[in-house]
C-alpha cells in the first residue's frame, strides 16, 4: 500500500522537477526525497523520473501516474477537510495572503464583511511577494491569496474576477513616452521592459521588446524605471499606491485589463475559504 509521504513526495517532485525545491517545500532533506522516490520506483517496478546532472523530468509512466493520482489525492484531501469543516463550521482561523498594496487595501473591506458573518473565525493577513504566493498556498502557509489573475497552475483554483483595471505604462519622467496620448504596444518595440518575477500579471512580452533589468518587487522595478533603465507595464492602481517624482504613468492602449481575484489550493475549498470568497464577491458586486 502506498504511503502518504510517498504520494506527497512524488506529486511535489512532479510539479517542481527539482529535488532541492521539493525538499524545501516538504521541509525534509534532499536525501529523504531521493530515498522516497527510489522506494516508490522499486514498488512500481519502473522509473518515474529521468535524472541527469542538469535536470529532472517525468518519464511517460511517471507523467501518467501524476495525471491520474493528482485528482484522486485532491479528492481524499477534500473529503477529510469536509469532515473537519462539518465539525468546526466557520470557527478557527483563516490565513489570507495578498500581492501588492492595492490587494491589501481591498482585503480590509472583505475582512470586515467576513468577520460580520463569521465572528468566531480569526483572519490573519500577510503580504506575499509574487514568487511566494503559490508556494505559500502549496505549503499550507496560506489558505487563500488575493492577487493578479490568471494563475496557470493545475493545483491552484482561481476564483471569480473581483476587480478589473486599465493597464498603464510606468516610464521615466520626461521620457518621450511621457505624453498625454499615452503609449501603444508598437511604441514598446526596442524599449527595455523591466522584468518582474513570473507570477506578476503584465502584458506578454513581444519578441521585439528589449529585455530590461530584472527586479524582485514593484518598488525595485520602479526604481529601475526612475533611473531611466526601462519601462514597466502596471495597473492603474500604481498611480495611487506608488507615486514617485521620477516616474510618470501613461495609458497603455490596446493592452487587456488587469484582473484581480482570490486563488486557493485545489481540494482545499473549506467552509471558511468558501465563505471568505463569497464575502469578497459580494463586496465587489456592491462596489461596481
Order of alpha helices (4+ residues) and beta strands (2+ residues): alpha-alpha-alpha-beta-beta-alpha-beta-alpha-beta-alpha-beta-beta-beta-beta-beta-beta-alpha-beta-alpha-beta-beta-alpha
